[in-house]
Amino acid sequence: MKKHSKKIIYLVYIVVAFLTLSFYLLNKDGITLTPFFKAINNISKTVSWSAQNKEELKLEKLIAHAAGEIKSISSTNSLEALDKNYANGFRFIELDFEWTSDEHLVLIHDWKKSMTRLFNESPGNYTLREYENLNMINGLTQMTLDDLAKWVRRHQDVYIVTDIKRYNSKGLRLISDRFPGIVGNFIPQIYYFQEYWLARKMGYKHIILTLYRSEYSDEEILSFVSKNYLAAVTMPIKRANTRLPAKLKQMGVSTYAHTVNTVSLQNQLYTNDVFGVYTDSLNP
């Protein structure tokens, strides 16, 4: 893939050099190619940027789902789960984010089942202070966005894959505005095409398109991928068993399936051209 990308870049540069010379010679005779030349130059920059970013991000086969399992409990998004699964070798960790009633981002899957399952509390949208004062089961520790930022600064080789349940762009903006120094450690998941350029403008270099909320056809996805650099495309297991992963692989785009917790299913998906999986309990 790297060799192919470099060949494309070299070819574009040769074309641009040729057009530059043509532009100079024709301008001498009063003929201008300025609009066309600018368009070609922009294309060369886009190709170069896309290929360069693909080479910079080295994806791994496993992404820890909701921080990974801890004490046989899944989807805790807890400090202990982060510590344990980082120690187990995970460097790509997906986390769930929700908004408190006073508009702070915290690490929790939802305010209903998670409140009952992880805190033995009644469902309801809590304030930041109320959330911080809750007691998670089994001595686990819930986390705020500030807590996560501190953790990431201590683990600079980790990538956090975001799953912001509501107001995704607003949450990504909050992260990039408050923590510009570590924005490169975050890989946003977007749910809809229109979120892509918003995330790019916020400074996020690597973006994953996740399909669990949308109903895009294969053709729509392939068209979007052909025009926009994505780190990967993530999809539910059912869709990962279609021909979409193979089509994306032909375009040089990796796919992930979620959530996979058995080696047999993992291997079966790999035979269907899925690159990797989000997992609670598998280890690197």
C-alpha positions in Angstrom: 0.0 0.0 0.0 2.9 2.4 0.9 4.6 1.7 -2.5 1.3 2.2 -4.3 0.7 5.5 -2.5 4.2 6.8 -3.2 3.9 6.0 -6.9 0.6 8.0 -7.1 2.4 10.9 -5.3 5.3 10.8 -7.7 3.0 10.7 -10.7 1.0 13.7 -9.5 4.2 15.7 -8.9 5.4 14.9 -12.5 2.1 16.1 -13.9 2.2 19.2 -11.7 5.8 19.9 -12.9 4.7 19.5 -16.5 1.7 21.8 -16.0 3.9 24.4 -14.2 6.2 24.6 -17.2 3.2 24.7 -19.6 1.6 27.5 -17.4 4.8 29.5 -17.7 5.2 29.1 -21.4 1.6 29.7 -22.3 1.4 32.8 -20.1 4.2 34.3 -22.2 1.9 34.1 -25.2 -1.0 35.6 -23.3 -2.8 32.3 -22.6 -3.6 31.5 -19.0 -4.1 28.1 -17.3 -4.3 29.5 -13.8 -7.7 28.0 -12.7 -6.8 24.6 -14.1 -3.3 24.7 -12.6 -4.7 25.5 -9.1 -7.1 22.7 -9.4 -4.3 20.2 -10.2 -2.2 21.6 -7.4 -5.0 21.1 -4.9 -5.4 17.5 -6.1 -1.7 16.8 -5.5 -2.0 18.2 -1.9 -5.0 16.0 -1.2 -3.4 12.8 -2.5 -0.2 13.6 -0.6 -2.1 14.3 2.6 -4.2 11.2 2.4 -1.3 8.8 1.7 0.9 10.4 4.3 -1.8 10.0 7.0 -2.4 6.4 6.1 1.3 5.7 6.6 1.4 7.5 9.9 -1.4 5.5 11.7 -0.5 1.9 12.3 -3.8 0.1 13.1 -3.9 -2.9 15.5 -6.1 -5.9 15.2 -7.9 -5.5 18.5 -9.6 -2.4 20.0 -10.7 -2.6 23.7 -14.4 -2.1 23.7 -15.6 0.4 26.4 -12.1 0.1 28.0 -12.3 -3.7 27.9 -13.4 -6.2 30.5 -12.4 -5.9 34.2 -13.2 -8.3 37.0 -15.5 -10.2 34.4 -17.5 -7.0 33.9 -17.8 -5.4 30.5 -18.5 -1.8 29.4 -17.4 -0.1 32.6 -15.3 2.6 31.0 -13.5 2.7 34.3 -10.0 3.7 35.4 -9.2 0.1 36.4 -10.3 -1.2 33.0 -8.1 1.3 31.3 -5.1 0.4 33.4 -5.6 -3.3 33.1 -6.1 -3.4 29.4 -3.3 -1.0 28.7 -1.0 -3.3 30.7 -2.4 -6.2 28.6 -1.1 -4.6 25.5 -4.0 -2.6 24.1 -3.0 0.7 22.5 -6.4 1.4 20.8 -9.2 1.8 23.4 -12.8 2.7 22.6 -14.7 4.6 25.2 -18.3 5.6 25.7 -19.2 9.2 26.5 -22.4 10.8 27.7 -23.5 14.3 28.8 -24.4 15.1 32.4 -27.4 17.2 33.0 -25.2 20.2 33.5 -23.4 19.5 30.1 -20.1 17.9 31.1 -18.8 14.8 29.3 -18.2 11.7 31.4 -17.4 8.1 30.6 -20.6 6.1 30.7 -22.5 4.1 28.1 -26.0 5.5 29.1 -28.0 6.9 32.1 -30.4 3.9 32.3 -29.1 0.4 32.3 -25.5 1.4 33.2 -26.8 3.3 36.3 -28.5 0.1 37.5 -25.8 -2.3 36.4 -22.7 -0.4 37.5 -23.9 1.8 40.3 -27.0 0.2 41.8 -28.7 3.5 41.3 -32.0 4.6 39.7 -31.9 5.6 36.0 -31.6 9.4 35.5 -29.4 12.1 34.0 -27.1 13.1 36.8 -25.0 16.3 37.3 -21.2 16.1 37.2 -20.9 16.4 40.9 -23.5 13.7 41.5 -21.8 11.4 39.0 -18.4 11.9 40.7 -19.9 11.0 44.1 -21.4 7.7 42.9 -19.9 4.4 44.0 -19.3 2.0 41.2 -19.6 -1.7 41.9 -16.5 -3.8 42.8 -14.5 -0.8 43.9 -14.2 0.4 40.3 -13.7 4.1 39.5 -15.8 6.1 37.1 -14.1 8.8 35.0 -14.8 12.3 33.8 -13.3 13.9 30.7 -10.7 15.6 32.9 -9.8 12.3 34.4 -9.3 10.8 31.0 -7.1 13.7 29.8 -4.8 13.1 32.8 -4.6 9.4 32.0 -3.9 10.0 28.3 -1.0 12.4 29.2 0.5 9.6 31.2 0.1 7.1 28.3 1.1 9.0 25.2 1.2 5.9 23.0 -2.5 5.2 23.3 -5.3 6.1 21.0 -8.8 6.8 22.4 -11.6 5.9 20.0 -14.6 7.9 20.9 -18.2 6.8 21.0 -20.1 9.9 22.0 -23.7 8.9 22.4 -25.3 12.3 21.9 -24.3 15.5 20.2 -21.1 14.0 18.8 -19.7 17.1 17.1 -20.3 19.2 20.2 -18.4 16.6 22.3 -15.5 16.5 19.8 -15.3 20.3 19.8 -15.1 20.2 23.7 -12.2 17.8 23.6 -10.3 19.7 20.9 -10.8 23.1 22.6 -10.0 22.0 26.1 -7.2 19.5 25.3 -5.4 20.6 22.1 -2.1 19.1 23.3 -3.6 15.5 23.2 -6.1 15.8 20.4 -3.8 13.6 18.3 -4.5 10.8 20.8 -8.2 10.8 20.0 -9.7 9.0 17.0 -13.3 10.2 16.6 -16.0 7.8 15.5 -18.5 9.6 13.2 -21.9 8.3 12.5 -22.9 10.4 9.6 -21.0 11.7 6.6 -21.7 15.3 7.4 -19.7 15.0 10.7 -16.5 14.2 8.8 -15.4 17.7 7.8 -16.5 19.2 11.1 -14.1 16.8 12.9 -11.3 17.5 10.4 -11.6 21.2 11.0 -11.3 20.6 14.7 -7.9 19.1 14.2 -8.6 15.4 14.2 -6.3 13.6 11.7 -7.7 10.1 11.9 -11.4 9.4 11.8 -13.4 6.2 11.9 -16.8 5.9 10.2 -19.0 3.6 12.3 -22.2 2.2 10.8 -24.3 1.1 13.7 -26.6 4.1 13.6 -26.9 4.8 9.9 -28.5 2.9 7.0 -26.0 3.9 4.3 -25.9 1.5 1.3 -22.6 -0.1 0.2 -22.5 2.3 -2.8 -22.9 5.4 -0.6 -20.1 4.2 1.7 -17.7 3.3 -1.1 -18.4 6.7 -2.8 -17.7 8.6 0.4 -14.5 6.6 1.1 -13.2 7.2 -2.4 -13.3 11.0 -1.7 -12.3 11.2 2.0 -9.5 9.7 4.0 -10.7 7.4 6.8 -8.6 5.5 9.3 -11.2 2.7 9.2 -14.9 1.7 8.8 -16.5 -0.1 11.8 -19.7 -2.1 11.5 -21.9 -4.6 13.4 -21.1 -8.3 13.0 -24.0 -8.9 10.6 -22.8 -6.3 8.2 -19.2 -7.5 8.6 -20.4 -10.8 7.2 -21.4 -9.2 3.9 -19.1 -8.3 0.9 -18.6 -4.7 2.2 -15.3 -5.5 4.0 -13.8 -7.0 0.8 -15.0 -4.0 -1.2 -13.4 -1.6 1.3 -10.2 -3.7 1.4 -9.9 -3.3 -2.4 -9.9 0.5 -1.8 -7.2 0.2 0.9 -9.6 0.8 3.8 -9.5 -1.4 6.9 -12.7 -2.6 8.6 -13.6 -3.5 12.2 -16.5 -5.5 13.5 -18.1 -5.1 17.0 -18.4 -6.6 19.5 -16.4 -9.9 19.2 -15.4 -12.0 22.2 -14.5 -15.5 20.8 -11.5 -16.5 18.8 -13.7 -18.6 16.4 -15.8 -15.6 15.5 -12.7 -13.4 15.2 -11.1 -15.8 12.8 -14.3 -16.3 10.8 -14.5 -12.5 10.3 -10.9 -12.3 9.3 -11.6 -14.8 6.5 -14.2 -12.3 5.3 -11.6 -9.6 4.9 -12.4 -7.9 8.2 -9.2 -6.3 9.5 -9.9 -6.2 13.2 -12.5 -6.3 16.0 -13.7 -4.4 19.0 -13.6 -6.8 22.0 -14.4 -7.0 25.7 -12.3 -10.0 26.6 -9.8 -11.0 23.8 -6.2 -10.0 24.4 -3.5 -8.8 22.0 
